[in-house]
Amino acid sequence: MEYTLQYYDLVLSGIGASLGLGVLIGAATTVSFFVAVAGFGGVAIALITHALFINGPVDDTEDLTEEVALEEVPQVLSPIETGPET
């Protein structure tokens, strides 16, 4: 099984690269450190916004309206404690 890069892998890489590039430009050039990091931070925010709201992690908006049965919720996330299994 070979690993392939997916969309969200590229988004995470882009976030790290943009912030790293901001730090590098701020430290190595005459551009203010704050301006460089803030500018490339804006690029990171744009990537996050695109990944969450434009190309979100759901296949269809109808997926957001489906109810999930209590049995399907992982126990770690379930706020309701279930009794002993019988």
Protein Blocks (a to p, Z undefined) as FASTA:
>chain_A
ZZdddfklmmmmmmmmmmmmmmmmmmmmmbdfklmmmmmmmmmmmmmmmmmmmmccbfbf
klmmpccdfklpcfklpmbdcdddZZ
